[in-house]
Amino acid sequence: MTPHQTLTVAVIGGVAALLGLVLLVLLALALYLLAARVLELYDAYRERRAHAREQAAELATLHAINALPTTRHPTDS
């Protein structure tokens, strides 16, 4: 091979390696963003479930209070 051909092959190899590194960085960034989004959605889901549990507990308390056999006004005895 002539020196010109060797240089051409080296340049092509260098460009391919650089392109591979860029693609690797882009893949890592995409995976990071995907993981961040999944964690964000999971946190939102947990917050909604916690809020629903609080609302259910409050409703159960209100039902229990309403089920008590009490009157609103005391009776004269």
Backbone atoms as SQL, in Angstrom:
CREATE TABLE atoms (id INTEGER PRIMARY KEY, chain TEXT, resi INTEGER, resn TEXT, atom TEXT, x REAL, y REAL, z REAL);
INSERT INTO atoms VALUES
  (1, 'A', 1, 'MET', 'N', 0.849, -1.184, 0.000),
  (2, 'A', 1, 'MET', 'CA', 0.000, 0.000, 0.000),
  (3, 'A', 1, 'MET', 'C', 0.884, 1.233, 0.000),
  (4, 'A', 2, 'THR', 'N', 0.420, 2.201, -0.676),
  (5, 'A', 2, 'THR', 'CA', 1.163, 3.455, -0.731),
  (6, 'A', 2, 'THR', 'C', 0.874, 4.250, 0.545),
  (7, 'A', 3, 'PRO', 'N', 1.712, 5.195, 0.858),
  (8, 'A', 3, 'PRO', 'CA', 1.456, 6.022, 2.043),
  (9, 'A', 3, 'PRO', 'C', 0.119, 6.758, 1.962),
  (10, 'A', 4, 'HIS', 'N', -0.293, 7.136, 0.768),
  (11, 'A', 4, 'HIS', 'CA', -1.575, 7.823, 0.602),
  (12, 'A', 4, 'HIS', 'C', -2.734, 6.884, 0.937),
  (13, 'A', 5, 'GLN', 'N', -2.665, 5.640, 0.512),
  (14, 'A', 5, 'GLN', 'CA', -3.704, 4.667, 0.819),
  (15, 'A', 5, 'GLN', 'C', -3.745, 4.368, 2.319),
  (16, 'A', 6, 'THR', 'N', -2.579, 4.269, 2.947),
  (17, 'A', 6, 'THR', 'CA', -2.501, 4.014, 4.382),
  (18, 'A', 6, 'THR', 'C', -3.145, 5.172, 5.157),
  (19, 'A', 7, 'LEU', 'N', -2.854, 6.386, 4.739),
  (20, 'A', 7, 'LEU', 'CA', -3.444, 7.556, 5.383),
  (21, 'A', 7, 'LEU', 'C', -4.962, 7.550, 5.204),
  (22, 'A', 8, 'THR', 'N', -5.445, 7.191, 4.031),
  (23, 'A', 8, 'THR', 'CA', -6.879, 7.152, 3.773),
  (24, 'A', 8, 'THR', 'C', -7.565, 6.125, 4.665),
  (25, 'A', 9, 'VAL', 'N', -6.970, 4.939, 4.778),
  (26, 'A', 9, 'VAL', 'CA', -7.537, 3.900, 5.639),
  (27, 'A', 9, 'VAL', 'C', -7.521, 4.350, 7.097),
  (28, 'A', 10, 'ALA', 'N', -6.458, 5.003, 7.530),
  (29, 'A', 10, 'ALA', 'CA', -6.376, 5.497, 8.910),
  (30, 'A', 10, 'ALA', 'C', -7.430, 6.562, 9.175),
  (31, 'A', 11, 'VAL', 'N', -7.649, 7.452, 8.220),
  (32, 'A', 11, 'VAL', 'CA', -8.659, 8.501, 8.380),
  (33, 'A', 11, 'VAL', 'C', -10.049, 7.879, 8.448),
  (34, 'A', 12, 'ILE', 'N', -10.317, 6.914, 7.562),
  (35, 'A', 12, 'ILE', 'CA', -11.617, 6.241, 7.585),
  (36, 'A', 12, 'ILE', 'C', -11.814, 5.535, 8.932),
  (37, 'A', 13, 'GLY', 'N', -10.792, 4.866, 9.435),
  (38, 'A', 13, 'GLY', 'CA', -10.882, 4.202, 10.737),
  (39, 'A', 13, 'GLY', 'C', -11.101, 5.191, 11.871),
  (40, 'A', 14, 'GLY', 'N', -10.433, 6.324, 11.822),
  (41, 'A', 14, 'GLY', 'CA', -10.595, 7.348, 12.849),
  (42, 'A', 14, 'GLY', 'C', -11.992, 7.941, 12.846),
  (43, 'A', 15, 'VAL', 'N', -12.513, 8.190, 11.662),
  (44, 'A', 15, 'VAL', 'CA', -13.870, 8.736, 11.544),
  (45, 'A', 15, 'VAL', 'C', -14.880, 7.705, 12.047),
  (46, 'A', 16, 'ALA', 'N', -14.664, 6.433, 11.711),
  (47, 'A', 16, 'ALA', 'CA', -15.571, 5.386, 12.175),
  (48, 'A', 16, 'ALA', 'C', -15.524, 5.268, 13.696),
  (49, 'A', 17, 'ALA', 'N', -14.340, 5.359, 14.287),
  (50, 'A', 17, 'ALA', 'CA', -14.222, 5.290, 15.744),
  (51, 'A', 17, 'ALA', 'C', -14.902, 6.492, 16.391),
  (52, 'A', 18, 'LEU', 'N', -14.720, 7.660, 15.824),
  (53, 'A', 18, 'LEU', 'CA', -15.361, 8.864, 16.356),
  (54, 'A', 18, 'LEU', 'C', -16.873, 8.758, 16.249),
  (55, 'A', 19, 'LEU', 'N', -17.354, 8.273, 15.117),
  (56, 'A', 19, 'LEU', 'CA', -18.792, 8.096, 14.938),
  (57, 'A', 19, 'LEU', 'C', -19.332, 7.080, 15.944),
  (58, 'A', 20, 'GLY', 'N', -18.589, 6.018, 16.194),
  (59, 'A', 20, 'GLY', 'CA', -18.989, 5.022, 17.191),
  (60, 'A', 20, 'GLY', 'C', -19.077, 5.619, 18.582),
  (61, 'A', 21, 'LEU', 'N', -18.113, 6.453, 18.939),
  (62, 'A', 21, 'LEU', 'CA', -18.146, 7.101, 20.255),
  (63, 'A', 21, 'LEU', 'C', -19.326, 8.054, 20.378),
  (64, 'A', 22, 'VAL', 'N', -19.605, 8.801, 19.322),
  (65, 'A', 22, 'VAL', 'CA', -20.745, 9.723, 19.344),
  (66, 'A', 22, 'VAL', 'C', -22.044, 8.941, 19.507),
  (67, 'A', 23, 'LEU', 'N', -22.171, 7.839, 18.762),
  (68, 'A', 23, 'LEU', 'CA', -23.380, 7.025, 18.886),
  (69, 'A', 23, 'LEU', 'C', -23.497, 6.413, 20.271),
  (70, 'A', 24, 'LEU', 'N', -22.381, 6.012, 20.853),
  (71, 'A', 24, 'LEU', 'CA', -22.397, 5.460, 22.209),
  (72, 'A', 24, 'LEU', 'C', -22.856, 6.507, 23.223),
  (73, 'A', 25, 'VAL', 'N', -22.368, 7.716, 23.083),
  (74, 'A', 25, 'VAL', 'CA', -22.778, 8.794, 23.987),
  (75, 'A', 25, 'VAL', 'C', -24.268, 9.104, 23.808),
  (76, 'A', 26, 'LEU', 'N', -24.733, 9.127, 22.562),
  (77, 'A', 26, 'LEU', 'CA', -26.156, 9.380, 22.317),
  (78, 'A', 26, 'LEU', 'C', -27.026, 8.264, 22.886),
  (79, 'A', 27, 'LEU', 'N', -26.583, 7.030, 22.778),
  (80, 'A', 27, 'LEU', 'CA', -27.324, 5.910, 23.352),
  (81, 'A', 27, 'LEU', 'C', -27.371, 6.016, 24.874),
  (82, 'A', 28, 'ALA', 'N', -26.254, 6.356, 25.481),
  (83, 'A', 28, 'ALA', 'CA', -26.220, 6.520, 26.942),
  (84, 'A', 28, 'ALA', 'C', -27.147, 7.654, 27.375),
  (85, 'A', 29, 'LEU', 'N', -27.156, 8.741, 26.629),
  (86, 'A', 29, 'LEU', 'CA', -28.039, 9.866, 26.946),
  (87, 'A', 29, 'LEU', 'C', -29.502, 9.461, 26.816),
  (88, 'A', 30, 'ALA', 'N', -29.823, 8.719, 25.765),
  (89, 'A', 30, 'ALA', 'CA', -31.206, 8.270, 25.572),
  (90, 'A', 30, 'ALA', 'C', -31.633, 7.343, 26.713),
  (91, 'A', 31, 'LEU', 'N', -30.762, 6.442, 27.128),
  (92, 'A', 31, 'LEU', 'CA', -31.093, 5.547, 28.240),
  (93, 'A', 31, 'LEU', 'C', -31.252, 6.312, 29.546),
  (94, 'A', 32, 'TYR', 'N', -30.412, 7.308, 29.754),
  (95, 'A', 32, 'TYR', 'CA', -30.521, 8.135, 30.962),
  (96, 'A', 32, 'TYR', 'C', -31.855, 8.882, 30.977),
  (97, 'A', 33, 'LEU', 'N', -32.229, 9.478, 29.845),
  (98, 'A', 33, 'LEU', 'CA', -33.490, 10.214, 29.784),
  (99, 'A', 33, 'LEU', 'C', -34.676, 9.276, 29.954),
  (100, 'A', 34, 'LEU', 'N', -34.584, 8.087, 29.391),
  (101, 'A', 34, 'LEU', 'CA', -35.658, 7.111, 29.543),
  (102, 'A', 34, 'LEU', 'C', -35.802, 6.691, 31.000),
  (103, 'A', 35, 'ALA', 'N', -34.684, 6.417, 31.659),
  (104, 'A', 35, 'ALA', 'CA', -34.733, 6.025, 33.071),
  (105, 'A', 35, 'ALA', 'C', -35.270, 7.165, 33.928),
  (106, 'A', 36, 'ALA', 'N', -34.878, 8.387, 33.638),
  (107, 'A', 36, 'ALA', 'CA', -35.373, 9.537, 34.397),
  (108, 'A', 36, 'ALA', 'C', -36.879, 9.678, 34.228),
  (109, 'A', 37, 'ARG', 'N', -37.370, 9.481, 33.006),
  (110, 'A', 37, 'ARG', 'CA', -38.810, 9.590, 32.749),
  (111, 'A', 37, 'ARG', 'C', -39.582, 8.487, 33.457),
  (112, 'A', 38, 'VAL', 'N', -39.046, 7.269, 33.425),
  (113, 'A', 38, 'VAL', 'CA', -39.704, 6.154, 34.111),
  (114, 'A', 38, 'VAL', 'C', -39.770, 6.423, 35.609),
  (115, 'A', 39, 'LEU', 'N', -38.689, 6.902, 36.193),
  (116, 'A', 39, 'LEU', 'CA', -38.696, 7.210, 37.622),
  (117, 'A', 39, 'LEU', 'C', -39.663, 8.345, 37.947),
  (118, 'A', 40, 'GLU', 'N', -39.747, 9.325, 37.068),
  (119, 'A', 40, 'GLU', 'CA', -40.684, 10.425, 37.271),
  (120, 'A', 40, 'GLU', 'C', -42.125, 9.923, 37.237),
  (121, 'A', 41, 'LEU', 'N', -42.429, 9.055, 36.282),
  (122, 'A', 41, 'LEU', 'CA', -43.775, 8.492, 36.194),
  (123, 'A', 41, 'LEU', 'C', -44.083, 7.625, 37.405),
  (124, 'A', 42, 'TYR', 'N', -43.100, 6.875, 37.880),
  (125, 'A', 42, 'TYR', 'CA', -43.308, 6.021, 39.044),
  (126, 'A', 42, 'TYR', 'C', -43.562, 6.866, 40.290),
  (127, 'A', 43, 'ASP', 'N', -42.812, 7.952, 40.452),
  (128, 'A', 43, 'ASP', 'CA', -43.046, 8.842, 41.596),
  (129, 'A', 43, 'ASP', 'C', -44.439, 9.466, 41.537),
  (130, 'A', 44, 'ALA', 'N', -44.860, 9.870, 40.351),
  (131, 'A', 44, 'ALA', 'CA', -46.203, 10.433, 40.209),
  (132, 'A', 44, 'ALA', 'C', -47.255, 9.385, 40.538),
  (133, 'A', 45, 'TYR', 'N', -47.037, 8.146, 40.120),
  (134, 'A', 45, 'TYR', 'CA', -47.968, 7.060, 40.424),
  (135, 'A', 45, 'TYR', 'C', -48.045, 6.839, 41.934),
  (136, 'A', 46, 'ARG', 'N', -46.894, 6.838, 42.607),
  (137, 'A', 46, 'ARG', 'CA', -46.882, 6.648, 44.059),
  (138, 'A', 46, 'ARG', 'C', -47.604, 7.793, 44.770),
  (139, 'A', 47, 'GLU', 'N', -47.428, 9.012, 44.288),
  (140, 'A', 47, 'GLU', 'CA', -48.116, 10.153, 44.896),
  (141, 'A', 47, 'GLU', 'C', -49.628, 10.034, 44.720),
  (142, 'A', 48, 'ARG', 'N', -50.066, 9.625, 43.515),
  (143, 'A', 48, 'ARG', 'CA', -51.497, 9.449, 43.293),
  (144, 'A', 48, 'ARG', 'C', -52.060, 8.355, 44.187),
  (145, 'A', 49, 'ARG', 'N', -51.337, 7.250, 44.345),
  (146, 'A', 49, 'ARG', 'CA', -51.799, 6.149, 45.188),
  (147, 'A', 49, 'ARG', 'C', -51.852, 6.589, 46.658),
  (148, 'A', 50, 'ALA', 'N', -50.853, 7.345, 47.106),
  (149, 'A', 50, 'ALA', 'CA', -50.854, 7.824, 48.490),
  (150, 'A', 50, 'ALA', 'C', -52.034, 8.770, 48.715),
  (151, 'A', 51, 'HIS', 'N', -52.303, 9.630, 47.760),
  (152, 'A', 51, 'HIS', 'CA', -53.433, 10.542, 47.878),
  (153, 'A', 51, 'HIS', 'C', -54.748, 9.761, 47.913),
  (154, 'A', 52, 'ALA', 'N', -54.853, 8.739, 47.079),
  (155, 'A', 52, 'ALA', 'CA', -56.065, 7.918, 47.064),
  (156, 'A', 52, 'ALA', 'C', -56.243, 7.184, 48.390),
  (157, 'A', 53, 'ARG', 'N', -55.150, 6.698, 48.978),
  (158, 'A', 53, 'ARG', 'CA', -55.236, 6.036, 50.285),
  (159, 'A', 53, 'ARG', 'C', -55.684, 7.013, 51.362),
  (160, 'A', 54, 'GLU', 'N', -55.153, 8.240, 51.326),
  (161, 'A', 54, 'GLU', 'CA', -55.573, 9.255, 52.293),
  (162, 'A', 54, 'GLU', 'C', -57.056, 9.573, 52.142),
  (163, 'A', 55, 'GLN', 'N', -57.504, 9.711, 50.917),
  (164, 'A', 55, 'GLN', 'CA', -58.911, 10.010, 50.679),
  (165, 'A', 55, 'GLN', 'C', -59.803, 8.858, 51.147),
  (166, 'A', 56, 'ALA', 'N', -59.366, 7.616, 50.911),
  (167, 'A', 56, 'ALA', 'CA', -60.151, 6.461, 51.343),
  (168, 'A', 56, 'ALA', 'C', -60.212, 6.395, 52.868),
  (169, 'A', 57, 'ALA', 'N', -59.095, 6.695, 53.532),
  (170, 'A', 57, 'ALA', 'CA', -59.083, 6.683, 54.989),
  (171, 'A', 57, 'ALA', 'C', -59.994, 7.775, 55.544),
  (172, 'A', 58, 'GLU', 'N', -59.968, 8.933, 54.925),
  (173, 'A', 58, 'GLU', 'CA', -60.829, 10.032, 55.375),
  (174, 'A', 58, 'GLU', 'C', -62.300, 9.677, 55.164),
  (175, 'A', 59, 'LEU', 'N', -62.607, 9.063, 54.033),
  (176, 'A', 59, 'LEU', 'CA', -63.976, 8.663, 53.759),
  (177, 'A', 59, 'LEU', 'C', -64.437, 7.579, 54.741),
  (178, 'A', 60, 'ALA', 'N', -63.547, 6.652, 55.051),
  (179, 'A', 60, 'ALA', 'CA', -63.901, 5.607, 56.018),
  (180, 'A', 60, 'ALA', 'C', -64.160, 6.221, 57.386),
  (181, 'A', 61, 'THR', 'N', -63.385, 7.225, 57.762),
  (182, 'A', 61, 'THR', 'CA', -63.596, 7.904, 59.036),
  (183, 'A', 61, 'THR', 'C', -64.953, 8.610, 59.046),
  (184, 'A', 62, 'LEU', 'N', -65.271, 9.273, 57.953),
  (185, 'A', 62, 'LEU', 'CA', -66.561, 9.958, 57.873),
  (186, 'A', 62, 'LEU', 'C', -67.717, 8.970, 57.928),
  (187, 'A', 63, 'HIS', 'N', -67.582, 7.832, 57.268),
  (188, 'A', 63, 'HIS', 'CA', -68.626, 6.815, 57.324),
  (189, 'A', 63, 'HIS', 'C', -68.776, 6.271, 58.747),
  (190, 'A', 64, 'ALA', 'N', -67.653, 6.090, 59.435),
  (191, 'A', 64, 'ALA', 'CA', -67.711, 5.584, 60.805),
  (192, 'A', 64, 'ALA', 'C', -68.380, 6.592, 61.733),
  (193, 'A', 65, 'ILE', 'N', -68.076, 7.862, 61.540),
  (194, 'A', 65, 'ILE', 'CA', -68.702, 8.900, 62.369),
  (195, 'A', 65, 'ILE', 'C', -70.199, 8.953, 62.088),
  (196, 'A', 66, 'ASN', 'N', -70.584, 8.866, 60.827),
  (197, 'A', 66, 'ASN', 'CA', -72.006, 8.916, 60.477),
  (198, 'A', 66, 'ASN', 'C', -72.760, 7.688, 60.969),
  (199, 'A', 67, 'ALA', 'N', -72.081, 6.585, 61.156),
  (200, 'A', 67, 'ALA', 'CA', -72.732, 5.350, 61.597),
  (201, 'A', 67, 'ALA', 'C', -72.935, 5.314, 63.118),
  (202, 'A', 68, 'LEU', 'N', -72.348, 6.257, 63.834),
  (203, 'A', 68, 'LEU', 'CA', -72.515, 6.264, 65.294),
  (204, 'A', 68, 'LEU', 'C', -73.963, 6.578, 65.650),
  (205, 'A', 69, 'PRO', 'N', -74.503, 5.913, 66.652),
  (206, 'A', 69, 'PRO', 'CA', -75.915, 6.151, 67.031),
  (207, 'A', 69, 'PRO', 'C', -76.044, 7.359, 67.971),
  (208, 'A', 70, 'THR', 'N', -75.749, 8.481, 67.467),
  (209, 'A', 70, 'THR', 'CA', -75.858, 9.712, 68.272),
  (210, 'A', 70, 'THR', 'C', -76.877, 10.637, 67.628),
  (211, 'A', 71, 'THR', 'N', -77.402, 11.519, 68.454),
  (212, 'A', 71, 'THR', 'CA', -78.326, 12.530, 67.927),
  (213, 'A', 71, 'THR', 'C', -77.592, 13.850, 67.820),
  (214, 'A', 72, 'ARG', 'N', -78.166, 14.703, 67.071),
  (215, 'A', 72, 'ARG', 'CA', -77.531, 15.992, 66.885),
  (216, 'A', 72, 'ARG', 'C', -77.813, 16.926, 68.071),
  (217, 'A', 73, 'HIS', 'N', -78.992, 16.751, 68.705),
  (218, 'A', 73, 'HIS', 'CA', -79.365, 17.607, 69.836),
  (219, 'A', 73, 'HIS', 'C', -79.646, 16.717, 71.043),
  (220, 'A', 74, 'PRO', 'N', -79.184, 17.144, 72.196),
  (221, 'A', 74, 'PRO', 'CA', -79.493, 16.338, 73.390),
  (222, 'A', 74, 'PRO', 'C', -80.978, 16.408, 73.694),
  (223, 'A', 75, 'THR', 'N', -81.475, 15.319, 74.198),
  (224, 'A', 75, 'THR', 'CA', -82.910, 15.279, 74.565),
  (225, 'A', 75, 'THR', 'C', -83.049, 15.609, 76.019),
  (226, 'A', 76, 'ASP', 'N', -84.173, 16.184, 76.387),
  (227, 'A', 76, 'ASP', 'CA', -84.454, 16.501, 77.797),
  (228, 'A', 76, 'ASP', 'C', -84.980, 15.258, 78.455),
  (229, 'A', 77, 'SER', 'N', -84.383, 14.879, 79.556),
  (230, 'A', 77, 'SER', 'CA', -84.848, 13.691, 80.280),
  (231, 'A', 77, 'SER', 'C', -85.449, 14.067, 81.594);
